[in-house]
Amino acid sequence: MTNPIRAWYAGLTDAESNVAWSVGVLFVLFVLGVASGVINLSYGLYLLALAGMYVLLSLGLNVHWGYAGLIDFSVAAFWGLGAYGTALVSARDSPLGFTVDPIVGLVVGLALAAAVAVIIGIPTLRLRSDYLAIATLGLAEVIRSVINNQSTWTNGPSGILGLPLFFGTWPILGDVPRGAPTYALDVCLVAVFVGVTYWALRRLHLSPWGRTVRTIRADEDLAEALGKNAFRFKMEAFVVGCVVMALAGVFYAHLQLAITPGALDPTQTFYVWIAVILGGSGSNRGAFFGGLVLVLIVQGTRFLGGVLPSNFPSAAVRLLVIGVLIIAVMYARQEGVLPAQHELITPGTTEGNDE
Amino acid sequence: MSDDAIADGPVTGKPDPVLEVRGLEKAFGGLQVTDDVDLDVERGTITGLIGPNGAGKSTLFNLVSGFYEPDGGTVRVNGTAVTGAEPHAVANAGLVRTFQTPRKLEGMTVREAMLVGPQHQTGESVLSVFTNRGQVVAEERANLERAMETLERFEIARFADTPATELSGGQMKLVELARATMTDPDILLLDEPIAGVNPTLANKLKGFIRDLNDDGITFLVIEHDMDFIMDLADPIVVLDQGSVLVEGDPGSVRTDDRVIDAYLGGPLDE
């Protein structure tokens, strides 16, 4: 009975088994914490949901940076476009004055992000990668400013409140009591989002498409010389990554039931970058792990507030911890904790890479 | 063209050219690097392109393959105009080039690098990866089999699982040539294929190029090693100061006074 698990465990590298152990131990601690009442059940579930959202963001940025080598500093902006996309069409307080089901909001959020990605991609993806970095950094600020100032479209700085729960209009799921049960539903929802995204990105990565994109990342001239339209592939990678980030945004909006322009803070972008680099660029499992570590740091440092004296600068310490962590990872393990290992060949076509 | 024939400037109007260049111009600042170049590469030949340093050989490669935009003139591949087209479009038209310094692919094994070669793979489309799984897998199998055969042919099959970054310069040259053949090119442009390669491997490369030529691939080869290129290629095109000085068979080119002058004195076979 334990054979498949043993076989799986035996096949892991040292780094993988260490990660598996630490994730396992943390999860057990988390369950114990919730069971013993140290962590409030609702808050615990909320943390899990948030972890799922950060995993989605890391997976999205991994498509940009890990797959295609695109230096994208507009993670928070595309996340925000997803959140505002659904909020504008589904929230009670939407300035647009109509509401539709969150499912439609999901589609609107993703479509909005995809459309903006294409519009931004056309002039910038032909540039060298460092110009893309500058352009996306600028874009992120532009989007934030527009949302902040175009009050007639977006309610400006006060944000959009009164979003429905994602399952709010569903027959049975819409009737569960608020609190832990709805958070449990959110955890299930984000698990589905993460699962589908992970599966889709893995399939896309382990394919001729993923291989071509990796070639472009390593040497764009060579890819062009071999007849690959680098611009087309970079555009596709950019749009796919942005849509995954927007998916995280849509989920967040329906988790918090509100969205304000303050949430599009560029710090979020750099948190996600740290998750991807820490996990291992180009590796989906790495991005997954990085996202988990991120939520641990961002939310975990909050608990320090209870232990430490009240004048302790915990927000600054959080940034310090993140800074030290990134230096430590870069120093000890430049390729990240779980670096990419796979050859990008469609599974099932070679010996030893069965699906 | 009979033996011992040499022409002033290029020989144009050949019966079946794969590559036709007419009046190609390129200047960098005030320097005319490519000056009204005409060139025909006849199908089935191995054409050599030689010339002293700074003659504009690599620039000509970059212009023809789409990496530089010409200031004037036309480039045709298989009769299709590709002047000013992007490199991938030129490659799709049938002209594929290699680079002077081999390009290593970070994070890829040799066989992965080989699999980048085949053109128009179904699995290169985001949509088809999900909707046309069967064909993607079938093509991948076929391409992988072909990649392994090609690696065996080039006697580097033992490196199939080796990370591309761990190969030596010479081995990488072989992989580059092998990968280029995976694109099914009509014409292959090789930029100094034996630079930094030991004599044994250079001889092997010569044999591989001849075999591929027998299979129907036309070659245009830049090479500084005179013995190598004179043995391999016919005709030889000599480029000097941005234009074609002479074109002819190796024997005539080797002893031509203008060519010797262009190389600043000294006979070519020292």
Chai-1 contact restraints between the chains, C-beta under 6 A:
chainA,res_idxA,chainB,res_idxB,connection_type,confidence,min_distance_angstrom,max_distance_angstrom,comment,restraint_id
A,L204,B,V129,contact,1.0,0.0,6.0,A-B,restraint_1
A,S207,B,G123,contact,1.0,0.0,6.0,A-B,restraint_2
A,S207,B,V129,contact,1.0,0.0,6.0,A-B,restraint_3
A,P208,B,Q121,contact,1.0,0.0,6.0,A-B,restraint_4
A,P208,B,G123,contact,1.0,0.0,6.0,A-B,restraint_5
A,P208,B,E124,contact,1.0,0.0,6.0,A-B,restraint_6
A,W209,B,E124,contact,1.0,0.0,6.0,A-B,restraint_7
A,W209,B,V129,contact,1.0,0.0,6.0,A-B,restraint_8
A,T212,B,E124,contact,1.0,0.0,6.0,A-B,restraint_9
A,T215,B,V116,contact,1.0,0.0,6.0,A-B,restraint_10
A,A218,B,L105,contact,1.0,0.0,6.0,A-B,restraint_11
A,A218,B,E106,contact,1.0,0.0,6.0,A-B,restraint_12
A,D219,B,R103,contact,1.0,0.0,6.0,A-B,restraint_13
A,L222,B,R103,contact,1.0,0.0,6.0,A-B,restraint_14
A,E224,B,P87,contact,1.0,0.0,6.0,A-B,restraint_15
A,E224,B,H88,contact,1.0,0.0,6.0,A-B,restraint_16
A,A225,B,P87,contact,1.0,0.0,6.0,A-B,restraint_17
A,A225,B,R97,contact,1.0,0.0,6.0,A-B,restraint_18
A,L226,B,V116,contact,1.0,0.0,6.0,A-B,restraint_19
A,L226,B,T183,contact,1.0,0.0,6.0,A-B,restraint_20
A,G227,B,H88,contact,1.0,0.0,6.0,A-B,restraint_21
A,G227,B,A91,contact,1.0,0.0,6.0,A-B,restraint_22
A,G227,B,N92,contact,1.0,0.0,6.0,A-B,restraint_23
A,G227,B,Q119,contact,1.0,0.0,6.0,A-B,restraint_24
A,G227,B,T183,contact,1.0,0.0,6.0,A-B,restraint_25
A,K228,B,H88,contact,1.0,0.0,6.0,A-B,restraint_26
A,N229,B,H88,contact,1.0,0.0,6.0,A-B,restraint_27
A,E236,B,V126,contact,1.0,0.0,6.0,A-B,restraint_28
A,E343,B,T109,contact,1.0,0.0,6.0,A-B,restraint_29
A,E343,B,E112,contact,1.0,0.0,6.0,A-B,restraint_30
A,T346,B,V136,contact,1.0,0.0,6.0,A-B,restraint_31
A,T346,B,V137,contact,1.0,0.0,6.0,A-B,restraint_32
A,T346,B,E140,contact,1.0,0.0,6.0,A-B,restraint_33
A,T349,B,V137,contact,1.0,0.0,6.0,A-B,restraint_34
A,T349,B,E140,contact,1.0,0.0,6.0,A-B,restraint_35
A,T349,B,R141,contact,1.0,0.0,6.0,A-B,restraint_36
A,T349,B,L144,contact,1.0,0.0,6.0,A-B,restraint_37
